[in-house]
Amino acid sequence: MAARAAVRVAAGMLAAALLTGAVWLAWWLSAERMGAAMGLGPPDGVVLVDRCYEVSDSEGNSDGTDCQGRFTPAGASAGEARPIVVNGTTGKHRAGTRLPVRLVRGVAYEPSSAPAVKYGIGAGMILVLGAVPAGWLLVGVRRGEAPEAMTLVVGLLIGLTAVAVLGIVVGLLAGLVELAL
């Protein structure tokens, strides 16, 4: 009987660790970048655009537009400008365009829905990968016996599919709003 109680406590602790780890990882990887891409907070400075170009992923698919330019921190003089790349811009800006940007770990972001949606989907997937196994373990703790493994697999598939579909819908809506504005 004591061994069964110890297993239940260990499963509960593992569930808490999985959930805590998933929340921390999603926050650490996505929160700052998503906030910067959404334009939250005051700009950290301005980028004077030199050129913009299309970016491709590892499979050759379009992955948005990046712009190179000179970043001047807010309140600084033009003499303090340094080269920088702005990730996931709203489009190809003309040379000489001034973009207000936010910096996260040395990377500049113009307010744009594409990177915000991308980081939101990533955070959602991380949370599903932590929350579903944690829930599965907690069901076992409550019942006193391990649930079927197929329940975990189905839960993960449903959760990841829901995040992907929701991400696509939000991305399409955000794109339509950007076009309308």
ABEGO torsion letter per residue (X at the ends): XAAAAAAAAAAAAAAAAAAAAAAAAAAAAAAAAAAAAAGBEBBAEBBBBABBBBBBBAAGBBAEBBBBBBBBBBGBBAAABBBBBBBGBAEBBBBGBBBBBBBBGGBBBBBBAAAAAAAAAAAAAAAAAAAAAAAAAAAAAAAGBBBBAAAAAAAAAAAAAAAAAAAAAAAAAAAAAAAAX
